[in-house]
């Protein structure tokens, strides 16, 4: 049991380290990443902030997968399942709000809001 604890701590530590490195690269080079993927200049100017959030916040997904795997490896699949149920439930509830917030604070959203259009 002690070996499993050490392995779990090492896996989480390595996951956090790699996620932070990927997050920093994603935040700093978001425009370059979008350009490498073939994004048009207008798309890059409009969407790099969302790309920064998406890649910069990858630690949440990494930890979700790691902790889930640790629980399953420890033989406690019930907790792993409920962790996924909770995270997916929060995702379903919070995603529309986050997307509407990003849309309403984007350049296009400000134009439409100021011209009297509703974004619902």
C-alpha positions as CSV (number, residue, x, y, z in Angstrom):
1,X,0.0,0.0,0.0
2,X,2.9,2.4,0.8
3,X,4.3,1.9,-2.8
4,X,0.9,2.7,-4.3
5,X,0.8,6.0,-2.3
6,X,4.3,6.9,-3.4
7,X,3.4,6.1,-7.1
8,X,0.2,8.2,-6.8
9,X,2.0,11.2,-5.4
10,X,4.7,10.9,-8.1
11,X,2.0,10.6,-10.8
12,X,0.1,13.7,-9.6
13,X,3.4,15.7,-9.1
14,X,4.6,14.8,-12.6
15,X,1.1,15.6,-14.0
16,X,1.0,19.0,-12.3
17,X,4.6,19.8,-13.6
18,X,3.8,18.8,-17.2
19,X,0.5,20.6,-17.1
20,X,2.0,23.8,-15.8
21,X,4.7,23.7,-18.5
22,X,2.1,23.1,-21.2
23,X,-0.1,25.8,-19.7
24,X,2.7,28.4,-19.7
25,X,3.5,27.6,-23.3
26,X,-0.1,27.8,-24.3
27,X,-0.6,31.1,-22.6
28,X,2.5,32.7,-24.0
29,X,2.3,31.3,-27.5
30,X,-1.5,31.1,-28.1
31,X,-1.3,33.3,-31.2
32,X,1.5,31.2,-32.7
33,X,-0.3,28.0,-31.9
34,X,-3.4,29.2,-33.7
35,X,-1.3,30.3,-36.7
36,X,0.5,26.9,-36.9
37,X,-3.0,25.3,-37.0
38,X,-3.8,27.5,-40.1
39,X,-5.9,30.1,-38.4
40,X,-6.7,33.3,-40.3
41,X,-5.5,36.6,-38.8
42,X,-9.0,37.6,-37.9
43,X,-9.6,34.3,-36.1
44,X,-6.3,34.6,-34.2
45,X,-7.1,38.2,-33.1
46,X,-10.5,37.1,-31.9
47,X,-9.8,33.7,-30.5
48,X,-6.4,33.8,-28.9
49,X,-7.8,34.7,-25.5
50,X,-10.0,31.6,-25.4
51,X,-7.0,29.5,-26.5
52,X,-5.1,30.9,-23.6
53,X,-7.8,29.9,-21.2
54,X,-8.2,26.5,-22.8
55,X,-4.6,25.5,-22.9
56,X,-3.7,27.4,-19.7
57,X,-6.3,25.5,-17.7
58,X,-5.4,22.0,-18.9
59,X,-4.3,21.1,-15.4
60,X,-7.9,20.6,-14.4
61,X,-8.4,17.8,-17.0
62,X,-5.0,16.3,-16.3
63,X,-5.8,16.1,-12.6
64,X,-9.2,14.7,-13.3
65,X,-7.8,11.9,-15.3
66,X,-5.0,11.2,-12.9
67,X,-7.1,11.1,-9.8
68,X,-9.7,9.0,-11.6
69,X,-7.0,6.5,-12.6
70,X,-5.6,6.4,-9.1
71,X,-9.0,5.6,-7.6
72,X,-9.6,2.9,-10.2
73,X,-6.2,1.4,-9.6
74,X,-6.8,1.3,-5.9
75,X,-9.9,-0.7,-6.5
76,X,-12.4,2.1,-5.7
77,X,-14.2,2.5,-9.0
78,X,-17.3,3.9,-7.3
79,X,-15.5,7.1,-6.2
80,X,-13.9,7.4,-9.6
81,X,-17.3,7.1,-11.2
82,X,-18.8,9.7,-8.9
83,X,-15.9,12.1,-9.5
84,X,-16.6,11.9,-13.3
85,X,-20.4,12.3,-12.7
86,X,-19.8,15.4,-10.6
87,X,-17.3,16.9,-13.0
88,X,-19.5,16.3,-16.1
89,X,-22.5,17.7,-14.2
90,X,-20.6,20.9,-13.4
91,X,-19.3,21.0,-17.0
92,X,-22.9,20.8,-18.3
93,X,-24.1,23.5,-16.0
94,X,-21.2,25.9,-16.2
95,X,-20.2,25.7,-19.9
96,X,-23.2,27.6,-21.3
97,X,-22.5,30.4,-18.8
98,X,-18.8,30.6,-19.6
99,X,-19.4,30.5,-23.4
100,X,-22.0,33.3,-23.1
101,X,-19.6,35.4,-21.0
102,X,-16.8,35.0,-23.5
103,X,-19.2,35.8,-26.4
104,X,-20.7,38.9,-24.7
105,X,-17.2,40.2,-23.8
106,X,-15.8,39.6,-27.3
107,X,-15.5,42.3,-29.9
108,X,-18.4,40.8,-31.9
109,X,-20.6,40.5,-28.8
110,X,-20.0,44.1,-27.9
111,X,-20.9,45.2,-31.4
112,X,-24.2,43.3,-31.3
113,X,-25.0,44.4,-27.8
114,X,-24.5,48.0,-28.6
115,X,-26.6,47.8,-31.7
116,X,-29.6,46.4,-29.8
117,X,-29.3,42.7,-30.7
118,X,-30.0,40.0,-28.1
119,X,-27.5,37.2,-27.7
120,X,-29.8,34.6,-26.2
